[in-house]
Amino acid sequence: MHSTLIDAYKRLAVTFVQGEGCWLWDKQDKRYLDALSGIGVCSLGHCHPRVTDTIRRQADTLIHTSNIYEVDAQQQLAEKLCPLSNMEKVFFANSGAEANECAIKIARLYGHQKGIDEPTIIVMERSFHGRTLATLSATGNRKIQAGFEPLVKGFVRAPFADLQAIQTIAETNPNVVAVLLEPIQGEGGIHTATKEYFSGVRQLCDQLGWLLMLDEIQSGLCRSGQWFAHQHQHIIPDVLCSAKALGNGIPIGACMARGAAASVIHPGNHGSTFGGNPFACSVASTVLEVMQDDNLAARAARQGEKLTQMFAEQFQRTSLEVDIRGQGLMIGLDLKKPCTELVQQALEKQLLINVTSESVIRLLPPLVIEDEQLEQIVNCLFPLIHNHLKS
Ligand SMILES: Cc1ncc(COP(=O)(O)O)c(C=O)c1O
């Protein structure tokens, strides 16, 4: 059907033409409840009026200049982001993968500056960091890597949530310069780890002079119930990557850093034509203002708790064994049985969900979701899950 598009995506047979809040409308004017937000992007809901105002105003004023000039909107956005994240400096990119590329380059420069010729980054099993060559090499999923060999060197892998495994690598590999992980693994099936694990990794990084680099592209910006998911664990990373919800749909990514990591990049080391343009940065500033003004972190925590509770109550009344995982409005229902067909079944019931890791229903609704819409998600999804597991 899409003969002029490279065949990169398996698409559902629906085209959305309009959005507002948690709702999307298709070409036939049928309304769908969006419990996925374009995979964690439209956290403020579709076409948020304050974001739309900024888009209009900025489109009328200035869209792009170049990073060879000063860009005030970048500075203003960085001044908003740094206090929220405890970071000191920011590099702006256009996507999550690009933000992670910047983090990987920071780690390598940091290593070379310490005299390590083959700097190596510890990465996790089941992780996802993007589709560029370096980020797919860092990703812990063979399906994402297959066919793209030779992979980028300089990564060693540990099981997620296993501090001992990192300690063992530390004992045998003198080239390690950093650890890169998602505090809540998203694509990998919504997995998190204990406070002890995170504080243990932080301590190890401090002892060995490694950078702790967190990929919060999916878990960040209020979704977990805090500005960033690692803040639940009371640790501060050295490098922090953000993207997705930062522009509420306008492409932007950010690689933030503090301490030594904030000063390894110098002119000539890194850059981007579009990254940090006045348009994307102004929109992202408005996104952060709305998140702050409407206290969306607290709202995500509250609504996430309700949704989790509602599902738990439904499952308790049955003998179904479903593992409910996640934090805030980043929720995974692990059916422990392949269930990708539920995406199509939910679509037919006008609900948008996603299945990741084959057996995990992933819910990433807009953070502005109302109680009534939470009920609609449960009322629609529970019978589908029930039928699926009983069949
Ligand atoms: C944790 C994480 N890192 C990186 C990425 C890649 O981001 P992008 O698709 O914007 O390059 C994603 C996208 O799903 C992600 O969830």
The ligand as a Tripos MOL2 file, in Angstrom:
@<TRIPOS>MOLECULE
LIG
   16    16     1     0     0
SMALL
NO_CHARGES

@<TRIPOS>ATOM
      1 C1         14.8270    4.6350   26.7460 C.3       1 LIG1
      2 C2         14.9000    5.0750   25.3130 C.ar      1 LIG1
      3 N1         16.0600    5.5220   24.8310 N.ar      1 LIG1
      4 C3         16.1720    5.9460   23.5650 C.ar      1 LIG1
      5 C4         15.1010    5.9250   22.7060 C.ar      1 LIG1
      6 C5         15.2640    6.3850   21.2740 C.3       1 LIG1
      7 O1         14.6370    7.6070   21.0960 O.3       1 LIG1
      8 P1         14.3320    8.1430   19.6200 P.3       1 LIG1
      9 O2         13.3830    7.1930   18.9800 O.co2     1 LIG1
     10 O3         13.7740    9.5210   19.8350 O.co2     1 LIG1
     11 O4         15.6450    8.1830   18.8970 O.co2     1 LIG1
     12 C6         13.8660    5.4540   23.1740 C.ar      1 LIG1
     13 C7         12.7080    5.3650   22.2530 C.2       1 LIG1
     14 O5         11.7900    4.6060   22.4390 O.2       1 LIG1
     15 C8         13.7720    5.0240   24.5090 C.ar      1 LIG1
     16 O6         12.6040    4.5550   24.9980 O.3       1 LIG1
@<TRIPOS>BOND
     1     1     2 1
     2     2     3 ar
     3     2    15 ar
     4     3     4 ar
     5     4     5 ar
     6     5     6 1
     7     5    12 ar
     8     6     7 1
     9     7     8 1
    10     8     9 2
    11     8    10 1
    12     8    11 1
    13    12    13 1
    14    12    15 ar
    15    13    14 2
    16    15    16 1
@<TRIPOS>SUBSTRUCTURE
     1 LIG1         1 GROUP 0 **** ****
